[in-house]
Amino acid sequence: MKYFNIFIGTWCMSLILPSSATAFTDGGFSRTCIARNWITGVEEPVYEQNTGDVLGGFHAYASSQPNGSWLIQYNVPKMSAESFTVRKFIFYHECAHAVYSTNVESIADCRGLQMMKSDIGVTNAELFELAQRYKSFNRALPPLGCHL
């Protein structure tokens, strides 16, 4: 009965959430984050949603959903004010929250940077730009102990 209730709950949530995942797209750059559903354990695309300035000052926010899927919400006004390099990194950072199921920012920073480097590469100039932007938030990038 327990598993039947989980199935019914997951099915009901699938009616509420978007039926198909969308990719993060910025100009010619497009990627889909894939993370494990925390209920089923099955890898699936992460839902993406553009919002206004309603994320409590965050540029983006990754959260697990009641049906086990993940949702990344982007604060469009804040994202629009950032450079292309920073916007790409924010995608990888938020994706890392979902992929590694973590709410620890330094882990998402490190893993996101590792994912970005592995996927599209990161030049020294881009790393410097990201580090300077993070310095304005009183955070180090890459965080201490992060190996690229």
C-alpha positions, 0 to 999 in steps of 0.5 A: 500500500505504501508504494501504491500511495507513492505512485499515486502521489507521484502521478498526481504531481506529474499532472501539476508540473510541466510535462516536458523538461526544457533545456537552459538556452542562452543564444547558441548555448543550450544544455539539459541538466540530468539528475536522479529523481530522489524518489525513483532513482531514475535519471531524468531531465531537470525542469527549468523555469524563468521567473521574475525577481521572486527568488529572494535575491538569488540569480537562480535556485534549484529545488527538489520537488514533491514528485522527486524531480528537480526544478531550476528557476532563473531570476531573469532580471538578475541573469540578464545583468550578468555576462554570458560566462557567468550565466553559463556557470550559473546553469552548471552550478544549479545543475550541480545542486541537483546532480549531487543532491546538495544544498551546500554552495561550495560543493555546487560551486566546485562541482558546477565548475568541474562539470562546466570544464568537462563539458565545454572547457573553461579558459583562464580568462573565464575562470578569472572573470568568474572568480572576480564576480564571486569575490563581489559576493565574498565567496571564493571560486574555485572554493578551497579544496576544489580540484580542477 
